[in-house]
Amino acid sequence: MAATLAVVLDRADRRPLGGQLADEIRRQVTDGRLAAGDRLPSSRALATELGVARAVTEVAYGQLVAEGWLEGRHGSGTFVSASAPAQAPPHRPRRRAPEARPLLRLDAGTPWIDPRYAALWRRAWRDVSTTRPPAGYDDPRGLPELRTEIAARLGRIRGLDCDPDDVLVTAGTTDGLRHLLGVLPPGPVTVDDPGYRAAVATVRLAGREVVDVPALGPPPDATTLATCAAAYVTPAHQHPLGPTMSGSARLALLDASRTSGALIIEDDYDSEFRYDVAPVPALASLDRTRVAYLGTASKAVAPSMRLGWLVPPQHLLDPLNQMRAITHDTASWPVQRAYLSLLRDGYVDKVVRSARRTYAERSTRVAKALAPYAQTTGPIAGMYATLELPRRQAEAAHQSARTKGYDVPLLADYCRSDTRHGLVIGFGGCTDAQLDEALGAIVRGLR
Ligand SMILES: Cc1ncc(COP(=O)(O)O)c(C=O)c1O
């Protein structure tokens, strides 16, 4: 009589059914449930019993016969081989190939968030879960209480004198930029070269041309701006080369804007992370009529929050509000609500203070490690250091870091008409040990 095979095949398992059946029969032979000489059900009967195609049982039997676990006796069926399991190759579970460690991208935009304040983070989200959301589409400008908090904070830390009704809550810098471009007159936008790639892409996606302005040269003048709708700048910390826009350059840019009529778009992405002195007040604080100010929660809290704010000149408020009311293109209510709690509970101030200390320490570590090879341009603020290098050295260092598991961006990737080379080393999204390992690999590449 044929032995009964108690087998359960799992259709959710990614292994083929024939392979699963063969594994199970091997297991039953090795643990003694099937003995040498036992007769197995016919492939047809077993297929019917298991509810599978006959090919499945035939494949399993064929494989086990080939391996010596089973033997077919002509006319009488399939049996557990007399020599099994002693002669049969010991079955080893198939090992998965070790997965390659995914590359850790040390990019300029990933912040370090102090985990010690996680309880405040959780409290903010509990608060969201116990608050009733608005029944319909809410105020297109954003939560009034949040706008009040943001306006007060901008006055305090950026010298920007604005009312809550001047603030529009956005889903981040690029969202705010996109909204602005939606209400500006037609025309190109100047962007530093090298410059912020997301800004370049956003301007182009809005169907506008990007005019390259050398990042370390003077700001665009009135003649250049005469044909442009706006000039996008990062005055607190030029992205990605690092310097702060000088006082005279700020005044010259404002003059050029007044003469030409082009708007200045100030992306104030990481001014809170200045290590040495208090951040220079926002450019918008010098003339709110010429500058649209963009801020973000991405650096202080998390890029994945997708939250930011826009303080446009007064004349753009109505068009922006009307556009946002029609499109419902506003920041998500739970995120706004959580950020309100994070601001009120002091979470944002705490993580910013703590990150600033960490960045200051890590920037020194980067500068020290790389000093023999090149001078880092800054950093005076933020979570990345830019290092200019000859092309071949930059590429060798980039490649060497990759072999250790780190993706360190090349400066050339931020350039359009400019041909600068080097590395942009982000040090927010890693541990100290990872940073040291990556720096070691970079240094080996530079040697
Ligand atoms: C220059 C610059 N602006 C803004 C941001 C943040 O953009 P968002 O608010 O869309 O996350 C970044 C992030 O890396 C940046 O580098």
The ligand as an SDF file (V2000), in Angstrom:
LIG
                    3D

 16 16  0  0  0  0  0  0  0  0999 V2000
   18.1050   74.7040   -1.5380 C   0  0  0  0  0  0  0  0  0  0  0  0
   16.9970   73.9110   -0.9040 C   0  0  0  0  0  0  0  0  0  0  0  0
   15.8080   74.4820   -0.7660 N   0  0  0  0  0  0  0  0  0  0  0  0
   14.7780   73.8120   -0.1970 C   0  0  0  0  0  0  0  0  0  0  0  0
   14.9170   72.5370    0.2460 C   0  0  0  0  0  0  0  0  0  0  0  0
   13.7410   71.8350    0.8700 C   0  0  0  0  0  0  0  0  0  0  0  0
   12.7420   71.6550   -0.0620 O   0  0  0  0  0  0  0  0  0  0  0  0
   11.3050   71.0800    0.3800 P   0  0  0  0  0  0  0  0  0  0  0  0
   10.7520   72.0840    1.3630 O   0  0  0  0  0  0  0  0  0  0  0  0
   10.5330   71.0510   -0.8870 O   0  0  0  0  0  0  0  0  0  0  0  0
   11.5170   69.7720    1.0030 O   0  0  0  0  0  0  0  0  0  0  0  0
   16.1380   71.8880    0.0880 C   0  0  0  0  0  0  0  0  0  0  0  0
   16.3080   70.4830    0.5080 C   0  0  0  0  0  0  0  0  0  0  0  0
   17.2480   69.8190    0.2730 O   0  0  0  0  0  0  0  0  0  0  0  0
   17.2130   72.5880   -0.4890 C   0  0  0  0  0  0  0  0  0  0  0  0
   18.4100   72.0160   -0.6330 O   0  0  0  0  0  0  0  0  0  0  0  0
  1  2  1  0
  2  3  1  0
  2 15  2  0
  3  4  2  0
  4  5  1  0
  5  6  1  0
  5 12  2  0
  6  7  1  0
  7  8  1  0
  8  9  2  0
  8 10  1  0
  8 11  1  0
 12 13  1  0
 12 15  1  0
 13 14  2  0
 15 16  1  0
M  END
$$$$
